[in-house]
Amino acid sequence: MSVPTIYQSQIMINMASQKVLMVTGASKGFGLEIVKAALTAGDQVVATVRSGADQLFTALGKPAALTVVTMDVTNEAQVKSAVATALEKVGKIDVLINNAGYGMLTGVEEASDAEVRKQYDTNVFGLLNVLRAVLPSMRQRRSGHIINISSLFGYDSVIGWGIYGSTKFAVEGISKALAKEVAPLGIKVTSLAPGLFSTDFLGKGSYQESVNKIDDYADTVGQVRQIPEQLHGQQPGDPLKLAQVVIQIAHTDHPPLHLPVGTDAVEMLRNNAAATLEEAARWITLSVSTDHVVKK
């Protein structure tokens, strides 16, 4: 999608300025590609993984600009320790890229309490754990940029991805409020919502499914369960290009709060906004009928 001329002057990218980026969930997918792109751009990178830190460091050629730390975002104590270790080594974190997360394909009713809590532990509470660990150093420096990786499903929920989508709705809401809270402190926030990209996200073992399957949902959720295998490897988005977008945003003086990435993400945002406004217009009389009558 081309950038309208009216907005061109707002996009100021300074690639000459080296940044220190922390990328969570860096072992594969978006996280790994973002790490590679940042190193190529000349940035310093702190990559976090749940396991295999030495293997990742070796696989990337042991560059001097890379620090790999073990960090499970659901373990708050480990997050605090990992961030402290990173800050001791690299001195600062200019940009935090909250990327760690996973998908779950399930009908809303089908998902168990434990499955839903596990999804939120990583996608929402884990994100908050990292925010709480990194923000104090950013506040102290009165500088920083947080990029939270959301999803097109954070714009509109679809059959089979309601629980996962709800975690991304949470990321959108958290990002919007946080942006207002930290703006006076010189810190920026971007919620970046990718569409469907050819990563392992839809691969077997990368996303989870609820154990429970309800027959009444065979024609809805059941049909959606067939899609990942059919679509995997055919997604429209190029993850290498997404990584380049992230690096550009990390080096942008005035980054956006919301950034859909991919034609499908842009269309999801547009269509949902239009449908929501159309429905609100149809019910506007009832919606505004509850105000107190003002006596003149």
Sequence and secondary structure as in RCSB ss.txt:
>XXXX:A:sequence
MSVPTIYQSQIMINMASQKVLMVTGASKGFGLEIVKAALTAGDQVVATVRSGADQLFTALGKPAALTVVTMDVTN
EAQVKSAVATALEKVGKIDVLINNAGYGMLTGVEEASDAEVRKQYDTNVFGLLNVLRAVLPSMRQRRSGHIINIS
SLFGYDSVIGWGIYGSTKFAVEGISKALAKEVAPLGIKVTSLAPGLFSTDFLGKGSYQESVNKIDDYADTVGQVR
QIPEQLHGQQPGDPLKLAQVVIQIAHTDHPPLHLPVGTDAVEMLRNNAAATLEEAARWITLSVSTDHVVKK
>XXXX:A:secstr
    GGGGGG  B TTS  EEEESS SSHHHHHHHHHHHHTT EEEEEESS HHHHHHHTT  TTEEEEE  TT 
HHHHHHHHHHHHHHHS  SEEEE     EEB TTTS HHHHHHHHIIIIIIHHHHHHHHHHHHHHHT EEEEEE 
 GGGTS  TTBHHHHHHHHHHHHHHHHHHHHHGGGTEEEEEEEE  BSSSTTSTTTSEE S   GGGTTTHHHHT
THHHHHTT  SB HHHHHHHHHHHHTBSS  SEEEESHHHHHHHHHHHHHHHHHHHHTHHHHTTTS     
